[in-house]
Amino acid sequence: MTVRKRGGRWHYDLMIERVRYRGAIQTARTKSQAEHAEAKVRLEIHEGKYGRPSGTRTLDDFVEKVYTTWAKANKKSWKIDISRLKPILAFFGKKRLSEVSPFLIEKYKIQRRATPVISKNKIKPRMVASVNRELRLLSRIFRLAVSSKEAAENPCREVRILMGEQHRTRYLLPEEEGRLMATLIGPRSHLCNMVTLAINTGLRANELFGLKREDVDFHRDVLYIKHT
């Protein structure tokens, strides 16, 4: 017999492949209930699910109480994440972490790609890169859920990102630069030096605004950029 009652509570005690598994069955009130729970434990052991997180928390609850706090503390781009989360939470939000499967993510991927972007009465196809950024964000959420013991695995690992993503680097043409600088007069004149620096260095806005006097070597005309 692998179930027995001790101290008013039922317990299971199993030996499978020379490994011993035992524990209390919190909800069992009868021997029949205890044996049913023990059978479930035995099945979880054989399927490799024993002791793994159940993922009962919903995705929107995990994002609100765990991921958002983590992102604010660790990512400079956390505000972009918050904006990008809207369609993800609309689709998966009420699902438990354990219910988000690779098949469901594939469905989301196809649906998002087919949903056009509507802005200022204009309709245009949704970019592959936009969908892939959402998939990468969802994967990051699940990686955090796994490391926090809230989920057993990351289902995004079995989903391929969309092919055909185009990486575009955009530079100002000489005439465009001239038109831009011509607008930096009067109340905008204080931006002239900053824009000149941005154009000629390619620094991001947070890198420019984070510069300190000790980061600039005026004798050698050198900038030292930290944490880039």
WOFENLIN-V635430 format. One line per field, one symbol per residue. ss: DSSP state (h for helix, s for strand, l for the rest). phi: phi as a letter, one per 40 degrees, with the letter a starting at -180 (. if undefined). burial: + if it has 9 or more other C-alpha atoms within 8 Angstrom, else -. A space follows every 50 residues. Layout:
ss->???
phi->???
burial->???
//
This chain:
ss->llssssllssssssssllssssssslllllhhhhhhhhhhhhhhhhllll lllllllshhhhhhhhhhhhhhhhlllhhhhhhhhhhhhhhhlllshhhl lhhhhhhhhhhhhhllsssllssslllhhhhhhhhhhhhhhhhhhhhlll llllhhhhlllllllllllllllhhhhhhhhhlllhhhhhhhhhhhhhhh hlllhhhhhlllhhhssllllsslllll
phi->.bbabbfgbcbbabbbfgbcbaicbcccbbcccccccccccccccccgbc gcdcgccccccccccbcccccccbbcccccddcccdcccccbdcccdccc bdccccccdccccccccbafgbbacccdccccccccccccccccccccgc bcabccccbccccgcbcbbbbccdccccccccccbgcbcccdcccccccc bgccdccccccbdccbbccbfbbbbbfc
burial->--++----++++++------+---+--+--+-+++-++--++-++----- ----+-++++++++-++++-++-----+--++-++--++--++-++++-+ -+--++-++--++--++-------++-+--++-++-+++-++++++---+ ++-+++--+-----------------+------+---+---+-+--++-- ------++--+---+++-----------
//
